[in-house]
Amino acid sequence: MNAKLRIAAIGLALSVMAGLVLLLVRPSINPARIRPLPLLIGAWLAFVLAAWLLRKVPLRAAVVLILLGGVALQAVAVSAPPKNSNDLYRYVWDGQVQAAGIDPYQYVPMATQLAGLRNDFLFNPQASYCVSASYVASHPAAELTPGCTRINRPTVPTIYPPVAEAYFLGVHYLPTGSDSSAPIQATTALAAVLITVLLMFGLGRLGRDVRMSALWSWCPTVVLEAGNSAHVDVIAVGLTAAAILLLATARTTRRTIAGGLLLGLAIATKLTPVLAVPALLRRRWVTVAVAASSAFIAVYIPHVLRVGGKVIGFLPGYLQQENYTSGTRYGIIGLFVTGPLASVVAVLILGAIALAVLQFSDPDRPWEGALYMTAGALAVATPHYQWYSLLLVMLVALDGRPEWLAFAAGGYYAAEGYMGRYTPPWRLHDAIAYGVPLVVVAAGWLVRQHLAGRAITGAPLPATALAETRGPEATGPGTAGPGTAQPVATEPVVGAGLTVPDEVPV
């Protein structure tokens, strides 16, 4: 297939994906009333096809496709109010509270002290979450005001760390930032596009295939959870990506400190980037740990001085509501053991993965160890929130093994698992959602081992794999120009998943 035909096919695949995303975020225009899960499956298949076709598109054309496709998909997602999550309404409220000079951890949304800040966008009789007068009367110490709001869990404090809160405040000052979901959706979509640019730059500097940034830019998880749901996880992922790219190549104390500071800010945006810590402590661990801890503590100090222990927010309540404290929430572990012992098993598994990453991961490839840690955490915790896999998607783009995206796809099955009469028993639901990705990753490993064995024994390589060993087809960051002899690949080849030894002729 020539380049023009590939580009046309990619455009068609992305157009199909955009149409399916539009049906997902605007179900009112879905004439057949197709349930979300089939639409999601179709979007993922279109994404996989487009990413596969991109492998042999010339680099400059590929860069344009990745950026334009990512922008177009995000624009489709932004075109409708949030569909699968309403967390952004809390973001808007926290920004409004801070703009009034009140610490976001001090009061819950329905607190009497904040009654004067409420507007019709977030608080109206048609909203989904209502606090009745009887509830208020039975909880006099809470000092609540009855009413309805779009903010979920309106009687509990915010759960988001200080850097996230600073982001919410910044978005508040955009036009209509306090009475519309569009500003924060557009801002988060823009952040997702900027992460694509960062990944392109970083992959080029590392001498890796820039085309792998499409695994972030076009991924349905990124499109839906950034442009439509506007999850703050995107901001945390951007900071984590910057930290990883800095620390992977840091050879000076200054760069190491900068990377550590970014890592601390990422963790102070959403706690999930802490999963990257074991892999990032493989080089100059003291400097990284001190810098990250300093940044994390520094952003918390102003809030601690104002509200004390309230900065913990709703985190303990969240763990309790999700049944992690009771040990009944673990989908895969729960097949074998439940209760407090399940929590012990979960901690032991995650501790073992962290120790292995800390001991054996390559400090020049920290994204690889971080990927193992993040995927392990998803398999253990089996969350129902698909946006928790955004960190994993970014790490896959850096690592170049697309089979790990099965965990991101599995998150949607965990959230949208109803299949009519074909729906499996509920107790197996989470185990399937995150157990199947484990099988997919294992199958991918076996295939890569088989291909690597053929390369080592001198067996003929598949044409696609051989093409990848010859380097990029056009100039770009970290590549040679057209017609220039390409060096032998000495690290895993991104497109084929092979390690090509020095003696293999190219």
N, C-alpha and C positions, 0 to 999 in steps of 0.2 A: 504494500500500500504506500503510495507516494505521500509526500508531506502535505500537499494541498487536500488530498482526500482525507488524510488523518485529521487535519484541522477542521474540515467540514463535519466529519463524524463527531469530533469533540464538541463542536458548537451545537450539533443536534442533541447529543447526550445531555449537555448542560441545559439546553432549552427544555428538554423533557423533565430534568430535575427541577428547574425553576417552576414549571407548571405544577408539579406535584407538591412543591413547597407552598405554592400559592393556595392549593386546595387544602393543605394542612393548616395554614394560618387563617384562611377564609372559608371555613366549612359551609357557609351559606351559599357559595357558588358551586358546591359539589352536587350536581344534579342526581347522581346515582347514590348519594348518601354512603359512599364507600367509607368504611371504618379507617381510623388512622394507621393501623398496623400495615395493611397492604400498601398504602401510600408511602409509608416510611420504607418498606422493603423496596418499592420501585425507585425511590430517591437514592437509596444506597446502591442499588444495582447500576443506575445511571452514573453515579459518582465513580464506582469501581471501573466501569467501562471507559469513562473519560480519562481517568488517571492512567489506565493501562495503555490507552492509545497515545498518551502524551509522551511516553518513554522515548520515542524515536522522532519526535518533532524537533527541528533545529532549536537551539537554546534560546536565541533571541525571540523567535516566534512563540516559544513556550512561555517565556517570561510575560509577554504581552497577554497571552491566553490566560495564564494563571491570575494575573491582576484584574483583567477585564471580567473574567468569569467570576472571580471572588466578589468584585464590586457589584456586578449585576445580581448575583444570588443574594447578597446582603440587602440590596435595594428591594427585592421582592419580599424578603422577610420583614423589613421595616415597614412595609406598606400597610400592615394590619396591626391592631392592638395585640398585646401578648395573648397567646392562646393556651399554651401548655403549662404556664407558670405565672403566678401573680406576685412574685417576689419583688419585682421592680417598684410596686406601689410603696413598699416599705422603704426602698431606696429614696424615692421622691419625698416621702414624709421625713426621713432622717435628714435629708438636705434642708428641708424647710425649717425643721426644728433648730438646726445649727445656725441657719441664717438669722434666726430670732435671738441668737446668743445663748441658747440652752444646750447643755451637753446631751448628746443623743442617748446616753446610757441612763439618764436621770429619771425619766418618766416613760410609762407605757403609752401607746397611742391614744387610749381612751381615758387617760388621766384628766381629772378636772382642771389641773394647772395648765393644760395645753388646749383647752376648749376654744380659746380665742384664735388659734392658728388654723383651725379646720376650714377647709374649703369644699365646695360642692363636687370637685373632681374626685377627691378621696373619701369624702363623708357625705352620704346621701341615703335616703330611705330605700332605694333600690339596690344598694350594695349587698354583697354576699355574706359578710361577717357582721353579725349583730350582737350587741350586748344589751340584754333586757334590763328593765327596771328592777325586776325581781333579783337578777344576778347582782346588780349594783347594791341592792338593799342587803343581800346576804354576805357581801364583802365590804363592809363599811371602811375597814382599815386601808383598802386599796385606793380609795378616793377616786372612783370612776364616775364617768358620765354615760348614761345609756345612749345608744345610737347604732347606726350601721356604717360600715366602712369597707373599702376594697382591700384593706391591709389584712393579711392573714395573721392569726394569733394576735388580735389587737389588745389583749390584756397581759401580754408578756413583753419584756424589754427586747431591744434589738440584739441580734447575735453577731453582727458584723464588726470586724476589727477596725482600728483607727484609720489605716490608709484607705480602706473601703469607704469609711465615713467621710474622709477628706474628698474622695472622688464624688460622692453624692452631693457634697456641698458645692463642688465646682460645677456640676451639671445643673444645680438649682439656679445658678445665675445665667444660664442660657435662656433665650427667649422662650416663654411658655414652659420653663423648666419645672414649675410647681403645679401646673394644671393640665399637663398632657404627658402621655407616655412616649411621644415621638422623640423629644430631645435626648432622653437617656438611651432609647433604642438606637438612634442614629449615632450617638457618641460611642456606644459599645461596638456597633458595626464598624465604625471607623477604626477603633482599636484593633479589631480582628484583622482588618486590611493592613494596618501598620505592622502587626505581627507577621503577616505574610512577607512584607518587605524586609523585616528584620531577619526572618528565616532565610530569605534569598541571599541577603548580604552575608549572613553567618555561614551558610552552606558553601557559598563561593569562596569565602576566606579559608574555610577548612579543606577546600579542594574536593568537595563532595558535589553530588548532582543537585543542582539548583531546582530541577524539576520536582524534587521531592516536596517542595513547599506547597505543591498542589494538594497534598494529603491533608494539609491544614486548611488552605484557602477554600477548597470545594467541599470539604467534609460536611455532610448534613448536620452533624452535631454542632459544628461551628456556625453554620448558617442559621439554624433554628435557635440556638441558645445565645447567640450574640445579637443578631439583627432583630429577632422577634422577642425573645424573653429577656434580653439585655442583662444576662447574669454577670455579676461582678467578678466571677471566676476568670473571665477573659482578661481583666486587668491583672489579676494575679499571675496568669499564665504568661502575659507579656513580660512582666518583671522577672519571672523565673527563667524565661528564654534568654533574656539579656544577661542574667547572672550566669547561666550555664555557658553561654558563648564566651563570656569574659573569662571565667575560671578554667575553661577547657584549654585556653591558649595563654593563660597568665604566666609570665615568666618574671614579673617584677612584683614587689610588695605592693606598690600602688594599685596595680590592676587587680591583685588578689583582694585588697581591701575594698575596692569598688565593687567587685563581684559579690563579696560577702555582704556589703551594705544592701545591694539590690536583692539578695536572697532574703535578708531580714525584712525588707519592705514587702516582698512578695508574701511572706508568711503572715505579716501584719495586714494583708489585704484579704486573704482567705487561708485557712490553716492547711489546706491540702498541699501546698508547695513544700511543707516539711518533709514530704516523702522523697524529695530530691536531695535532702541533706546528707544521707550516708554516702551517696556517690560523689558529692562535692567536697567531702572531707578527706579525699584520698591524697590531696596535695596541699601542703601548708595548712593543715587542719586547724591549728591554733589560731592563725590569722583569720581564716574564714569564720570559725566559730565566734571569735571575739567581735569581728565586724558585724556579723549577722545578728548576734545577741544585742549589740549596742544599738543597731538600728531599730530592732524590735522593741527594746525597752524605751528608747527615746520617744517613740510615737505614742507609747502608752502613758508616759509620765504626766502630761497635762491632764488627761482624763482621770488618772488615779488621784491627782491632787484635788480635782473638783468633786468626784463622786465616790472615791474609794473603791471598795470591792464590787460595786455595781458594774465595773468595766467587764466583768465576766459575762454579763448579759444573759442570754437565754441558752448558752451552751449546755449547762448541766440538764436543763429541762428538755432540750432537744434530744440528747442522748437517751433520756428516760422515755420520751414519747416514741422514739424510734425503736424502743425495746433492746437497745444495746446493753444497758445496765442490767437488765433481767436475763440477758443471754439467750433470748428467743428470736433474735433478728437475723441470725447468720444462715443464709440460704443453703450453702453447701455444707458447712460444718454441722448445721442443724439436722442433716440427714443421718448423722451418726451420734451426736450428743447435743443436748440443749441445757439451758439453765446456766448457772455460774460457771460450770465446767467448760461450757462452750466459749465463754469469754476468755478463760484461761488458755484454751487451745488457740483461740484467735491471736492472743498476745504472743504466745510462743511461736506461732507460724510467722507473724510479722517480724518478731525479734530475730528469728533465724534468717529470714530474707535480708534484713538490714545488716546483720553480722556478715553474711556472705558477700553482700555488695561492698561493705566497708573493707573487707579483707581481700577480695579478688577482683573487683571491677577496675577497668582501665581508667586512670586519671585523665588521659587524653581524650576519652570518649565517655564523659560522665552521664550523657543522656541515656546510654545503654543501661547502666546500673539504676538510674532513676526510673527508666521504663519498667524494669523488673519489679522495683519496689512499688510503683504505682499500680501496675497490673495485679500484683499480689494483694495489695490493699483492696482493690475492687473485688477480687475473687473471694476475699475473706469477709468483707463487710457487706457485699451484695446490695448496694444502695438502690433505692427506687428512683433516684434523681439522676437523670441522664447527663446533666451538665457537670456532674462530678468527674466525668471522663475527659473534660476539655484539656486538662494537663496531659493526659496520656496521648491525646491526638497530636499535641505539639511535639512531644517526645518521639512519637512515631515518625513525624516529618524529619526530625534530626537523625533518627536512627536508620530509616529507610527500609524497614520491614513491615509492609502494609498489613500483614495478617494480624498484627496486634490490634488493629482497629476493630476487630471483632468484639473487643470489650466495650467500645463505644456504641456499636450497634446493639450489643446485648443490653445496654442500659435502657434503650427504647423498648425492648421487649419487657424488661422489668417494670417499666412505667405504663406500657400499653399492651398488656399481654392477652387481652380478651380475644378469643378466636371462635366465638360461638360454641357449637357442639364439639369443636376440636380443641377447646381449652383444656389443658392438662389440670390435674388436681392442684389446688392452690399451694399446697405445701411443697410442690415440686417447681413452682413458678420461678423463684429466684435461683434455684439450683440450675435450671435450664438456661436462664438468662446469662449466667456467668460461668456455667460449666461447659457449655458449647464453645465459647471462646477459648477455653483451655485446650479443648480438643483441636480447634483450628490452629492455634499456635503450635501445638505439638506436631500436627501434620505439616505445617510450614517448616519446622525444624528438620523433620525427616526428609522432606524434599530437598532442602538446602544441603543436608549432609550427603544425599545421593548425588546431587550435581557436583558438589565439591569433590567427592570420591572419583567421579568420572574425569574431572579436570586433572586430578593428581595422577591417575593411572594412564592418562594420555588418551582416553576415549574421546571421540568427537563431541564437542560442545554443541548444544542447540544454537541455531543461528542467532536467536535473540541474545543469548548469553555471550556469544563470541563478539557480537556487535558492541555490547556494553564494555567489553574489555579493551576496546579500541578508543575509548574516551568519548567525550561529547562531540556532537556533530557540527557545532558552531562555536564561535568565540564567545567568551563570557568571563565572569570573575573566576580566576583560578584555572582557566583552560587555555590551550594553545589555539592558534589561528587555523583556519581551514588549510588543509594540505600539509600541515606540520606533523611530523612524526610524533606519535603519542607514546609516553613511557608506559612500561609494563605496570599494570595495577598491582599494588602490594598490600591493599587493604580490602575489606569486603566490598564487592561491586554492588552498588545500590540497586541497579535495575534487575540484576539476576540473582542476587543473594549468594554470590560465590566468593571464596577467597582464592585468587589466582596466584599460584606460586611463581617464583621468578623464572623457572625453566619453561613455562608455557609460552610458546611463540604467539605473538599478536601481530 
